[in-house]
Amino acid sequence: MAKLDVVGCLPSKLLGLQRDMLEKWSGPDGELWVERIALTLQGKNPLEAVVKGPAWADEVVAQARRKLKKFFGRLQVDPVPGVWTPEFLENAAKYNMHPVYFIDLVLAKDWSLKNYTKQESWLYEKIREGKISADAVTLKRRWCLADFSVGVDYTDGSQVFPNDPWAPIIEKLRRDLRVIGKYDNTPCGSRFAITPKEWDDVVLAYMASALRVTRAQTCLERAGE
């Protein structure tokens, strides 16, 4: 089934990149920053511009800065994307999605940090062989919404995240629309037993709609995230 047949007119990857660019160049009030345009014309990094935003946005930035300082010392944190609003974040929180700020960082095989669980050695071997992209262990500087749902141990496909806010949407896709499959013992609202293609073609599109973002802005977590 084609993507367009599932949820209507999905935006292209190019549209998602365009929107990401506008967000990074916009202040919390949604307007492009003259300072960033000026830096670009000077051949400098436009993201170095710092413009004070609304109190709620500054607090989100301050919280991220405090968390990062515990591990990396003092770091610059970019302002939140211009399209973010208190209402937008409140809606995202209903799905256990909360703001997270990533810094530029490569999680090398020998890299370590307090409370950091190292990736399995086979992952780096597959990256060396070219079978897995190095992006899997590369963090890029950006804001994103991350899923803070509590996971569960694998039980032959019968497991379900406790109080999962995504369960009703997944159940609709699996039971009513029949666009994702399941094992015999898989509950209809379970995140498990969904193939990568089903995630890409169907589930992430519906999640994007619920979060009020584009499909091109959604993805599954990578190993390093």
RAJO-V686166 format. One record per backbone hydrogen bond with DSSP energy under -0.5 kcal/mol. NH is the residue of the N-H (numbers start at 1). CO is the residue of the C=O. Records with the same first field share a line. If there is no record, write none. Layout:
BEGIN
NH->CO + CO
END
This chain:
BEGIN
5->2
6->2 + 3
7->3
8->4
10->8
16->12
17->13
18->14
19->15
20->16
21->17
22->18
23->19
24->20
25->21
26->23
27->31
30->27
33->25
34->32
37->33
38->34
39->35
40->36
41->37
42->38
43->40
44->39
46->44
48->45
49->46
58->54
59->55
60->56
61->57
62->58
63->59
64->60
65->61
66->62
67->63
68->64
69->65
70->66
71->68
72->68
73->69
82->23
84->81
89->85
90->86
91->87
92->88
93->89
94->90 + 91
95->92
96->93
97->92
98->96 + 146
100->144
102->100 + 142
105->103 + 139
107->105 + 137
108->106
111->108
116->113
118->116
123->120
124->120
125->121
126->122
127->123
128->124
129->125
130->127
131->126
132->126
136->133
137->134
138->135
139->105 + 137
142->102
144->100
146->98 + 144
148->96 + 146
158->155
164->161
167->164
170->166
171->167
172->168
173->169
174->170
175->171
176->171 + 172
177->172
179->173
180->173
186->183
187->185
190->187
195->193
199->195
200->196
201->197
202->198
203->198
204->199
206->202
207->203
208->204
209->205
210->206
211->207
212->208 + 209
213->208
217->214
218->215
224->136
225->222
END
